[in-house]
Amino acid sequence: MSSQGEISRRFTRLKEISGIMTAMKSLSLVETRKLTRFIGHQRRMLANIEAAAADFLNFYPAERVDGKQPAILLLIGSERGFCGNFNERILAALDQLPRWESAPELVVLGHRLGDKLEHHPGVTARLDGATVTEDVPAVLNRLMDAVHSASGRLAGEDAALYSLSHDSEGETALKRLLPLAPPPSPQFAQAPCLQLEPPDFFIELLDQYLLAALYGLLYESLAAENRQRLAHMEHALDRLDETLARLAVKRNALRQEKIVEEIEVILSSEQAFAEADAAKCSP
């Protein structure tokens, strides 16, 4: 049986761990609420850009693609751990994708996911991901550089760009970002008034669309990661509280046993002294 000192030391260590995990849980909760606001604004912005693109393409149709162009697949995982099977679900979804005509170049975002795909032959770039909302702009700059670099390696061809990530509800989803496929446009009588030539305008519009779409993907993935981390921590804290309660009961029982032993020693000593005094007083 463990001594009272060992149990007390373990109890103290677990209490410290519980305090740290509670602080981490609070941070995840703050991030989740912050990202919820960001995601709402980002979705509205992306919807406006897609509506503008649909209106433009209704009057200036782009060349159709045959679906056989080379592809870049962006995988978004987590930078930090303690988020359950967040990265494993991305890997499982990757394995379940239908076979490509030509294997896509993989751009992996997130240190934890990158480590799991370290030896994958299709990975051409592994980037550090965001840990908090404020990291997203810097991460996006690195991601855009990696995507442009991957496109350049494809001999200047128009590459298709896909993403595989968690949405804000925690479900994995494969999305095609490029070529742009906007929603149907309402039928307007007149073409939009442009300040640029249509090809130049469409290039600028694609840049804005891609920027907004990637912002949305990063925000939603980070929100899903924090929600999963929050649930994981709540479960871990529940288990930790149960362990602390058992240790507290055991520690109290050992303390009571020690007190009883000390009382018994005191009583035995008093009895021995009383017997000794009685022996001295007897004739």
N, C-alpha and C positions, 0 to 999 in steps of 0.2 A: 504494500500500500504506500502511495506517495506521502511524504511528510507534509506537515502543514506549511512549512517554508516553501517547498517546491510548488504546492498548489497556489500559495499566495503570489509567488513570482509569476506563475503562468497566468493567473487571474489579472495581474497588473499589466502584463504584456498584451493580453487579449483586449483589455479595456483601452489601451493605447491604440491598438489596431482598429478597434471599433470607432474611436474618435476620428482617426484619419479617414476611415471609410465613410463616416457620416459627413465629413467635410467634402470629400470627393462627390458624394451623392448630391449635396447641396449645389456644388458647382455644375454638375450635369443637369440638374433641374433648372438652374439659371440659364445655361446655354440652350436648353430645349425651348424655354419660353422666348428667349431672344430670337432663336432661329425661326420659330413659328411666325413671328412678325415679318422677318426678312423674306420668308418663303412666299407669304401672301403678296407682298409688293413685287417680288420677282416674277411670279406667275402672271400677274396683270401686265407687267412690262413685256413679257414674252408673248402673251396673247395679242397685245397691240402690234408688236413687230410682225407676227405671223399674219395678222389681218392686213397690214400694209403690204406684205409680200404677196398675199393672195390677190389683192387689188391690182398690184403691179403686173403680176404674171398673167392676169386675165387679159390684159391689153398687150403685154410684151412677153409672149411665151418663151420659156427657156428651152434649150435643146434637150430632148429626152435622152435618158441614159439607158443602156441595155442591161444594167444590173451586173455586168461582168467586170467592172472596174476594180482595181485593187482596193483593199479595205484596211482601215486602222480601227482597232477595237480598244477603247479606253475602259480599263477596269478600275473601279474606285473602291478601295478598302479602307481600313482604319490605320491611323498613325500610332495610336495607343492600344493597349490591351484592355483586359477586364471588360470585354463587351460580348462575352459568350461566343456563339458560333457565327458572328458577323462576317468574318472573312471566309470561313468554311462554306457559307451559303453562296458566296460569289463564285468560289471554286466549283461547287456542285452545279450551279447554273451554267458555268462555262463548259463543263463536261457534257451537259445536256443539250447544248446548242446544236442545231443541224450542221452537217459538214459543209464547209465553204468550198467553192470551186478552187480557190487558191487561199492558202492559210493567211489570215490577217496578221499585220504587225500589232503586237500587244504593247500598249503603254499602261504601266501599272502605277497607280497612285495610292500611297499609303505604305509605310514602312513594314507593318505586320503582314500585309498581303504580299508585298514585294519579296519578303524573306521566304514565303511559301512557294513563290514562283521563281526562285533564284536560278534554278537550272532548267527552266522551261525554254525550249529552243525558239519560241516565237516572240519572246520578250525583247524589245529593242530599247526600252527606257523604263527605269524605276525611279519614281519621284517620291519625296517626302510629302505627306498629306497635311491637312489642317488639324490642329488640336483644339482650337477655339475659333469662334466666328471671325475674329479680327485677323486670323491667318489666311483667310480665303483669298483676298486680292493678290497676295504674294504667291500663293500656290497656283492661282490661275495664270499668272505671268509665266511661271515655269512650265505649266501645262501647255499653254499656247506655243511656247518655244519648242516643246517636245513634239507637238502635233505638226507644226510647220516643218521640223526636221524630218519627221517620218514621211511627210508628203514629198519632201525633196528627194528622199531616197527611192521613191517610186517613179523615177525617171520623168518627173514632171507631169505625170498623168493625173487626171482628176480622181482623187481617191475618195471613196466613201468613208464616212466617219460614223462609227457606232459607239454606244456606251453601254456598259453593263454595271449596274449599281443598285443600291437600295433607294426606294422612294421614301417619302416622309412617313409612310405607314409601316415601313420595314420590309416591304416586299421587293424581291429582286426583279428587275425589268431590263430588257434589251430595247434600246431606242436607236433609231436612225436619225442622226443629226444632219448629215450631208449625204447625198443631195437633199436640198430643202423640199419638203412636201407639206406646204401650208394647207390649212383647211379650205373648203370651198368658199369662193368670194361671192358676195351679193353682186348682182348685175347692175353696174352703173352705166349711164348713157355716155359719159365722156371719160377719156383716159385721164389719169392723174397728171397734174401739171408738175413737170420736173425741172430742176435747175441744172441737172447733169444729163449727159447722154445716157440712155437706158442701160447699156452695158456697165458704164461706170457707176451708175446708181445702184445696180444690182450687186456689184462687188462690195460697195460700202454697206448695203443692206445685209448682205451675208455676214460681214464682219460683226455688225451689231447683233445679228441674230445668234451667231455662234457664241459671242461673249455672254449674252443674256442666258442662253441655254446652258452653258457650262457653269455659270454662276448658280443657276437653279439646281443643277445636278449636285454640285458641291454642297450647297446649303441643305438639300434634302438628305443626302447621304450622311452628313454630319449630324443632322437632327435624328435620323434613324439610329445612328451609332450611339448618341447620347441617351436615347430612349432605351436601347437595349442595355447599355451600361447601367442606367438607372434601375431597370428591372433586375439585372444581375446583382447589383449591390444590395437592393432590398432583400433579395433572397439570401444573400450571404450574411447580411446583418441579422436576419431572422435566425439563421443557423447559429451565428455567433452569440446572440442573446440567449439561445437555449443552452449553449455550452457554458456561458458565464453563469447562468442560473444553476446548472448542475454543479459547477465548481464552487459557487457560493454556498450551496447546501453542504457539499462535502467539507469545505473549509470550516464552516460553522460546527459541523459534527465533530471534526478533529479538535477544534478549539474547546468544545464542551467536554470531550474525552480528556483533554489535557487538564482542564479545570477540575474535573472530577478526580483525576489522578493526584493532582496537587492537594485537593481537599483530603483525600484518603491518606496521603503522606502526612499532612498536618495532624489529622486525627490519630493516626498511628503513633506519631511522635508524642502527642499529648498523653495518649494512653500509656506509652512506655515510661514517660516521666512520672505519671501518676502511680504506676506500679512500683517504680523505683522509690518514690517518696514513701509509699505505703510500706515497702520493705524496710526502709530505714527507721520508720516509726514503730515497727513491730518489735516486741521485747525478744 
